[in-house]
Amino acid sequence: MASNVLTKSDYIKTSLRAYFIQNGFNYGNYQGLGYANMLYPALRKMYKDDDDALQAALQENLDFYNTNIHFVPFITSLHLVMLENGTPNSEIRNIKMALMGPLAGIGDSLSQFVLAPLLGTIGASLAYEGLMMGPIIYLLGMNIVLLLVKLMSGMLGYNLGTSIIGTLTSQIEKISRVASMIGVTVIAGLAVSFVKITTPIQYVASVPGGGEQVVALQSMIDAIAPNLLPCLFVGLVFYLIKVKKWTTVKLVCMTILLGILLSVLHLVA
């Protein structure tokens, strides 16, 4: 069992470990390894000398994860608060996954489309005038602001978790169900947005009056169920992972070979 031994200092240290979350990035679980690495010192302290419990806790956080590195401390702080208060791991995971997408969007927008253009414009203007302060202002400004964002988001997650843990405990089943639905919606949106599969198959159909018309099969599919082919492929991948326990390497190889074969046969484009 986890113990309530973490202090604010532990939460701050965990938030600062967000700088290393990309160090373990891979195409198997993206930030999964980095997320577990962020939690490691706190989990080590919580489970003390219980290596089996620590190993189990780390393995539970090695699944796929991908969010903004500046707002991930909010998630880890909330995660640790809930874990310390005995929230079931399955419910923590649902909330963790539900926060992944929204915080990724907020964090990416803040860092890439607000701070970088603003400070970049100021720095470039000064540099154009021959002032060394241009790049210095950009580098210091970006790093200081994003450091504060990490620390503030981590403390916000901690304060939010400690203040509403009683409400969360009584309503956790409903919250978990809603979080799970949001997570599934986000993943479904990603599937149809990033998986591009179409078919170039066409056939000639007779029309009244003796003429002929070329009908594209893809147009018919889109009229009935848009993005049906990407959804079917994602369903196949999910089946192979969940039921057949395929590894990422096998899935990548299958996708490449299947894509080449079906393209050569002019079945997909």
C-alpha positions as a printed NumPy array, in Angstrom:
array([[  0.   ,   0.   ,   0.   ],
       [  1.142,   3.542,  -0.711],
       [  1.788,   5.813,   2.246],
       [  0.906,   9.483,   2.667],
       [  4.529,  10.569,   2.972],
       [  4.937,  13.009,   0.084],
       [  5.549,  16.686,   0.817],
       [  5.19 ,  19.77 ,  -1.362],
       [  8.911,  19.483,  -2.028],
       [  8.345,  16.055,  -3.579],
       [  5.659,  17.464,  -5.85 ],
       [  7.966,  20.295,  -6.934],
       [ 10.771,  17.835,  -7.689],
       [  8.366,  15.68 ,  -9.708],
       [  7.237,  18.764, -11.655],
       [ 10.84 ,  19.667, -12.493],
       [ 11.43 ,  16.144, -13.808],
       [  9.141,  17.138, -16.699],
       [ 12.383,  18.372, -18.312],
       [ 13.386,  14.723, -18.755],
       [ 10.08 ,  13.289, -19.996],
       [ 11.227,  13.371, -23.631],
       [ 14.473,  11.53 , -22.824],
       [ 12.64 ,   8.217, -22.886],
       [ 10.528,   9.038, -25.95 ],
       [  9.998,   6.108, -28.317],
       [  7.464,   5.076, -30.931],
       [  6.183,   2.224, -28.792],
       [  4.586,   4.236, -26.004],
       [  5.759,   7.804, -26.785],
       [  6.114,   9.511, -23.35 ],
       [  5.101,   6.444, -21.356],
       [  8.624,   5.673, -20.16 ],
       [  9.297,   9.345, -19.415],
       [  6.059,   9.653, -17.443],
       [  7.02 ,   6.684, -15.268],
       [ 10.484,   8.218, -14.838],
       [  8.901,  11.462, -13.616],
       [  7.005,   9.569, -10.92 ],
       [  9.872,   7.278,  -9.916],
       [ 11.383,   9.233,  -6.95 ],
       [  7.931,   9.918,  -5.491],
       [  6.842,   6.299,  -5.924],
       [ 10.137,   5.116,  -4.4  ],
       [  9.408,   7.239,  -1.338],
       [  5.79 ,   6.091,  -1.123],
       [  6.548,   2.387,  -1.366],
       [  9.864,   2.554,   0.531],
       [ 11.469,  -0.91 ,   0.472],
       [  8.559,  -2.694,  -1.203],
       [ 10.243,  -3.317,  -4.556],
       [  7.395,  -5.474,  -5.888],
       [  4.829,  -2.702,  -5.293],
       [  7.165,  -0.131,  -6.821],
       [  7.717,  -2.284,  -9.898],
       [  3.97 ,  -2.787, -10.323],
       [  3.326,   0.955,  -9.955],
       [  5.943,   1.795, -12.587],
       [  4.65 ,  -0.837, -15.03 ],
       [  1.144,   0.596, -14.733],
       [  2.493,   3.886, -16.092],
       [  4.457,   2.526, -19.036],
       [  1.526,   2.519, -21.452],
       [  1.077,   5.022, -24.275],
       [  1.123,   8.666, -23.237],
       [  1.626,  11.917, -25.105],
       [  0.87 ,  15.372, -23.754],
       [  2.517,  18.786, -23.425],
       [  5.685,  18.7  , -21.323],
       [  4.904,  22.022, -19.633],
       [  1.481,  20.966, -18.349],
       [  2.259,  17.34 , -17.547],
       [  3.159,  18.324, -13.929],
       [ -0.54 ,  19.102, -13.38 ],
       [ -1.344,  15.506, -14.303],
       [  1.455,  13.926, -12.273],
       [  0.582,  15.976,  -9.176],
       [ -3.091,  15.041,  -9.401],
       [ -2.038,  11.438, -10.066],
       [  0.123,  11.275,  -6.928],
       [ -2.518,  12.907,  -4.711],
       [ -5.116,  10.402,  -5.827],
       [ -2.669,   7.517,  -5.441],
       [ -1.817,   8.578,  -1.895],
       [ -5.5  ,   8.657,  -1.033],
       [ -6.15 ,   5.124,  -2.218],
       [ -7.913,   5.833,  -5.51 ],
       [ -7.997,   2.657,  -7.665],
       [ -5.385,   2.618, -10.417],
       [ -7.971,   2.03 , -13.148],
       [ -9.788,   5.236, -12.185],
       [ -6.558,   7.23 , -11.946],
       [ -5.667,   5.989, -15.43 ],
       [ -9.003,   7.131, -16.882],
       [ -8.541,  10.652, -15.534],
       [ -4.88 ,  10.682, -16.603],
       [ -5.851,   9.722, -20.159],
       [ -8.727,  12.204, -20.283],
       [ -6.41 ,  15.097, -19.357],
       [ -3.798,  14.097, -21.944],
       [ -5.484,  15.63 , -24.992],
       [ -6.882,  18.912, -23.602],
       [ -3.655,  19.845, -21.785],
       [ -1.625,  18.965, -24.879],
       [ -3.691,  21.444, -26.887],
       [ -3.46 ,  24.196, -24.269],
       [  0.263,  23.715, -23.678],
       [  1.2  ,  23.532, -27.358],
       [ -0.828,  26.655, -28.119],
       [  0.782,  28.571, -25.26 ],
       [  4.383,  27.611, -26.009],
       [  4.351,  27.452, -29.814],
       [  1.729,  29.998, -30.856],
       [  1.89 ,  32.599, -28.07 ],
       [  5.242,  32.682, -26.296],
       [  7.536,  31.682, -29.171],
       [  6.126,  34.2  , -31.736],
       [  5.901,  36.993, -29.133],
       [  9.383,  36.618, -27.67 ],
       [ 10.812,  35.648, -31.065],
       [  9.52 ,  38.872, -32.613],
       [ 10.953,  40.983, -29.797],
       [ 14.282,  39.147, -29.874],
       [ 14.551,  39.26 , -33.667],
       [ 13.804,  43.   , -33.703],
       [ 16.576,  43.687, -31.195],
       [ 18.982,  41.355, -32.991],
       [ 18.231,  43.102, -36.303],
       [ 19.369,  46.343, -34.669],
       [ 22.619,  44.651, -33.721],
       [ 21.826,  44.233, -30.025],
       [ 23.054,  41.099, -28.251],
       [ 20.073,  41.309, -25.918],
       [ 17.827,  39.998, -28.713],
       [ 18.644,  36.255, -28.507],
       [ 19.296,  36.553, -24.746],
       [ 15.8  ,  37.933, -24.116],
       [ 14.293,  35.172, -26.254],
       [ 16.188,  32.347, -24.533],
       [ 15.751,  33.671, -21.   ],
       [ 12.126,  34.631, -21.577],
       [ 11.111,  31.248, -22.975],
       [ 12.926,  29.241, -20.322],
       [ 11.822,  31.349, -17.348],
       [  8.179,  31.498, -18.389],
       [  7.985,  27.781, -19.18 ],
       [  9.73 ,  26.925, -15.891],
       [  7.083,  28.93 , -14.043],
       [  4.358,  27.194, -16.045],
       [  5.706,  23.778, -15.006],
       [  5.88 ,  24.732, -11.34 ],
       [  2.499,  26.468, -11.294],
       [  0.725,  23.655, -13.116],
       [  2.287,  21.138, -10.723],
       [  1.127,  23.091,  -7.671],
       [ -2.292,  23.601,  -9.226],
       [ -2.67 ,  19.855,  -9.646],
       [ -1.538,  19.312,  -6.046],
       [ -3.867,  21.952,  -4.588],
       [ -6.796,  20.824,  -6.712],
       [ -6.236,  17.199,  -5.75 ],
       [ -5.93 ,  17.868,  -2.007],
       [ -8.929,  20.217,  -1.913],
       [-11.413,  18.021,  -3.773],
       [-10.163,  14.548,  -2.924],
       [-13.197,  14.037,  -0.688],
       [-15.557,  14.88 ,  -3.542],
       [-13.504,  12.787,  -5.925],
       [-13.682,   9.818,  -3.585],
       [-17.48 ,   9.89 ,  -3.406],
       [-18.008,  10.629,  -7.082],
       [-14.98 ,   8.831,  -8.537],
       [-17.005,   6.216, -10.406],
       [-18.986,   8.855, -12.308],
       [-15.904,  10.982, -12.933],
       [-13.963,   7.953, -14.108],
       [-16.747,   6.978, -16.523],
       [-16.862,  10.499, -17.985],
       [-13.059,  10.625, -18.213],
       [-13.025,   7.287, -19.998],
       [-15.592,   8.541, -22.518],
       [-13.538,  11.685, -23.15 ],
       [-10.41 ,   9.586, -23.634],
       [-12.126,   7.319, -26.151],
       [-13.477,  10.382, -28.006],
       [ -9.989,  11.928, -28.218],
       [ -8.431,   8.69 , -29.476],
       [-11.231,   8.27 , -32.035],
       [-10.647,  11.826, -33.253],
       [ -6.928,  11.17 , -33.608],
       [ -7.619,   7.974, -35.532],
       [ -9.704,   9.599, -38.249],
       [ -7.453,  12.68 , -38.375],
       [ -4.069,  10.995, -38.736],
       [ -4.881,   7.671, -40.433],
       [ -5.4  ,   8.295, -44.145],
       [ -6.711,   5.359, -46.176],
       [ -8.704,   5.672, -49.38 ],
       [ -9.447,   3.324, -52.246],
       [ -9.018,   4.239, -55.934],
       [-11.387,   1.478, -57.102],
       [-13.863,   2.604, -59.725],
       [-16.448,   0.843, -61.829],
       [-18.66 ,   1.711, -64.768],
       [-22.396,   1.811, -64.163],
       [-25.111,   2.042, -66.763],
       [-27.401,   5.048, -66.629],
       [-30.882,   5.524, -68.071],
       [-30.76 ,   6.369, -71.768],
       [-27.982,   3.955, -72.602],
       [-25.051,   5.922, -71.289],
       [-22.371,   4.935, -68.8  ],
       [-21.032,   6.631, -65.69 ],
       [-17.789,   6.04 , -63.793],
       [-18.51 ,   5.581, -60.099],
       [-15.761,   5.943, -57.496],
       [-16.121,   3.446, -54.656],
       [-14.532,   5.907, -52.21 ],
       [-17.279,   8.45 , -52.892],
       [-19.913,   5.849, -52.101],
       [-18.141,   4.9  , -48.86 ],
       [-17.867,   8.552, -47.812],
       [-21.556,   9.063, -48.473],
       [-22.477,   6.108, -46.254],
       [-19.797,   6.281, -43.522],
       [-17.021,   8.905, -43.82 ],
       [-13.573,   7.712, -42.687],
       [-14.793,   4.113, -42.588],
       [-11.511,   2.64 , -43.877],
       [ -9.307,   4.409, -41.28 ],
       [-11.702,   3.294, -38.522],
       [-11.61 ,  -0.31 , -39.73 ],
       [ -7.811,  -0.3  , -39.799],
       [ -7.604,   1.205, -36.291],
       [-10.047,  -1.481, -35.141],
       [ -7.786,  -4.143, -36.641],
       [ -4.744,  -2.698, -34.853],
       [ -6.654,  -2.552, -31.576],
       [ -7.685,  -6.191, -31.985],
       [ -4.109,  -7.282, -32.691],
       [ -2.808,  -5.403, -29.643],
       [ -5.573,  -6.293, -27.217],
       [ -6.385,  -9.861, -28.213],
       [ -3.362, -11.153, -30.099],
       [ -0.83 ,  -9.23 , -27.956],
       [  1.162,  -8.013, -30.954],
       [  4.196,  -5.813, -30.359],
       [  4.684,  -2.373, -31.903],
       [  7.426,  -3.698, -34.194],
       [  5.118,  -6.378, -35.619],
       [  2.368,  -3.797, -36.159],
       [  4.721,  -1.402, -37.975],
       [  6.011,  -4.204, -40.215],
       [  2.471,  -5.375, -40.951],
       [  1.36 ,  -1.824, -41.793],
       [  4.277,  -1.282, -44.2  ],
       [  3.874,  -4.633, -45.956],
       [  0.092,  -4.35 , -46.124],
       [  0.325,  -0.801, -47.463],
       [  2.802,  -1.8  , -50.199],
       [  0.809,  -4.891, -51.197],
       [ -2.563,  -3.139, -51.371],
       [ -1.032,  -0.181, -53.215],
       [  0.538,  -2.472, -55.82 ],
       [ -2.839,  -4.156, -56.282],
       [ -4.462,  -0.688, -56.596],
       [ -6.839,  -1.431, -53.749],
       [ -5.844,   1.492, -51.507],
       [ -4.215,   4.856, -52.051]])
